[in-house]
Amino acid sequence: GLMDRIHGVNLSGWFIPEPWVTPSLFAATGATNETELQTVMGSVAYNERIRQHYETFITEDDFRRMAAIGFNAVRLPVPWHAFGSQGESEVYISAVDYIDRTFEWARKFGMRVLLDLATVPGGQGDSNNSKSTPESVADWHSSTNGRHIALSTLDQLASRYGMHSELMGIELLDSPIMSVRTGLFHTSNGIPSHYLRNFYRDAYEIVRLHMPETKMIVFSASGHPAAWKRFMSGSKYKNVCMDIHLYRYRDDMALDITTPRGLSSAIARNRRLIDEAASAGFPAIVGEWSGAAVFTNASITPEGRSAFERVFISSQMASFTKARGWFFQTWKTEKRIAAWDARVALGTLERAMLE
């Protein structure tokens, strides 16, 4: 039913290539993201390579394996050019045939799909980024037609997939950096909150035209669940859910999880953020989380580390009980990175933990 708990995985790095997921795509190019990769390779070679990547990275066999482990959903990040795009400098091929396949495979293996608009022209930053790495630019809100393109992509996604029974819902934007007050006279860099609020309201109307109220509309907490009190509180807004990303390895609050205090504070923080969403008036889903954590103890062995990661993973799952469910980040990485690759991190968990 509608309220079945979500035990899902992200399909990151498929439609939006990312170096940590598929280093081979980026090897020897010097590029660190999709745009740079296209510039280095040139449109023709790039699109040939991307078509091959779309074709091979996720297949029906992946869905068979996800279902066998006990996952019941996927979160599918798609770019603003999911339907293809021809610009002056760049040409993007359409990913629609592959999104169609995702729905076929989901139907075949009894899984559901959360579509997630994960990029916008001009960049939205990403509130998962750490303070120590330079943030990607968040100037989508000041680009001339960025908003129009984002709404138009959501419109196309909803009109094509809104009635599919496998569709769980649509996430309107993936974790944009929101500008927040940091003092009396200072606000942090990012997208103004009133801009995001207006965008989400407009996107809600557009998506609901094509998608019944049984399907969720999801917006990002942007790292600040408490900032959304009194948002979309009118009766016309139905089945709206807040996405919280819970990462524990790159912010100021991260403590070494090999210490009892580090572990309990990470878990308490998960619970607190999910409660903040509820008190702002929204059910929460944990759209991204992982086993990655801080290990300051240099003498810890690889076996010891993986034992701690397993404890951390099962403790985190237990902390998500008040959320509608979760999506692990991510299903697969080329290098099988233990804390980030669900096949490694969750593949050996007892089925009972997922039920």
ABEGO torsion letter per residue (X at the ends): XAABBBBBBBBBGAABBBAAABAAAABGAGBABAAAAAAAAEAAAAAAAAAAAAAAABBAAAAAAAAAAGBABBBBBBBAAAAEBBBAABBBBBAAAAAAAAAAAAAAAGBBBBBBBABBBGEAEBAABBAABBBBBBAAAABAAAAAAAAAAAAAAAAAAAABAABAEBBABBGBBBBBBABAABBBBEBBAAAAAAAAAAAAAAAAAABBAABBBBBBAGGBAAAABGBGABAABBGBBBBBBBBAAABAABBBAABAAAAAAAAAAAAAAAAAAAAAGBBBBBABBBABBBBABAABBAAAAAAAAAAAAAAAAAAAAABAEBBBOBABBAAGBAAABAAAAAAABBAAAAX
